[in-house]
Amino acid sequence: MPKLTFIGRVSDGMVLCETYEDLQKENFELKTLAKNTLKKLARAPDACVLETQLNHTFYYKIVDGICYLTCSEAKYPKKLAMAFLEEIITGFQEEMKKTWGSGESVDFRSRIETIERPYFFIKFDRFIKKKRLTYLSPSQDMLEAQKELEDVKNMMRQNINTLLEREKTINEIGSMAGKLKTDSELFATKSKKLNFAMWLRKYGLMIAVLLFIIIALYYKFW
């Protein structure tokens, strides 16, 4: 289940909102690790999964200069952790619209950069806690939904592999067809030469004799 969730500014790691399960020693260490992670994301990938030595996994995603980070036990389904994070992202984007408006001229990234005090969106933790309740322990429906997603993913991968194999086969057939055409043309040419050679062999002597007689008669009577 999601143990803690942080929303922070990527440029300097300032925490805009956070929520966590309790202040046990383990969670305190995770909280410290999460804050340290936020401070090192300026040049990090936009999304990543980080395994920790505390038997927990961090998931984060960066959108428009904002890092959304959550942490769950290592055994917790990754698909559900990422789904939870996506809901937090969507909810926070709606929260920014409520705060600064939703017009096209509103640049949320610039607004985030102008925030001077941490925990500016601390009230958003109520939304996070509410969402967290639905992800505390995966229900049978959620597990089945995850399994269906995995099945669809595997089916799509299999279909893609099949298409690639078919494309490979089609390319091979095309190459073979081209080679067969070339070989056929070469065979036809050689066959013509062979037939002509056999014809000469069969009628060549007769033609030579006739030509000799014709030439002899020509010189005799002309």
Steps between C-alpha positions, in 0.01 A plus 500: 500500500620862450689591818580862418447747219691819422441777249800724450659757274768343285726806471589506871313212664260724694216290643158631396297227667564176684314227678619183671365212702658572840829595661642157570875467464472323165267763356716781637794356307285475189388860546860617529595299193206645306603858581859429401377347175295810419812712525683292239245492219600813305674287236324171563275309257137611485381172651674228694462212746758490781560195716617573855683295761201544732290245309302784344475645150483865396299601195522849360395696196595853397241717324555871421774543758307322776603164643232262622654231718346213692641204688358157571617163623706307246234228476225751415391470133690750289206558268286612793773726636532669161121526468487667843771744393311588181189580704705728724640680194153552353363620833786745556461647153136568583611656830731739313212600272290582807787707641614691191224452246478283191544750218744436217715790619562336838850353516496259792872432476580869543255527789663204673844661462379820672385319817719617789385285790489119527177306548312756293248229407490328839118482487529271200606225741131434568455399136807274520380332820158441350650338191742301713211327677393340173852363451574378854453136407420399144144375472414197293355728233821702483712187479277362226521831316877489528502143370280603207740783421791257509310258276424778251863612512623146436248456219613825338864394533417163344310666215790734434744209497271314262482800269877535510539131416251535216683805371825309519342208315354732236838665454664160467237389248552822306874445498456138391255605228750752368776240499273247328413757233869569436580130492207438263620768260852357511363150442295620204805668344717193547221278366482705181876476455493127566211444257681700234818301557308172472330621182836588348637164603208324335472702179835676482673242277206486262488879474876514440475244216211688339690827522806335343291362209329836446834683495652242264208524258517877516864510392447229237210660316572864562 
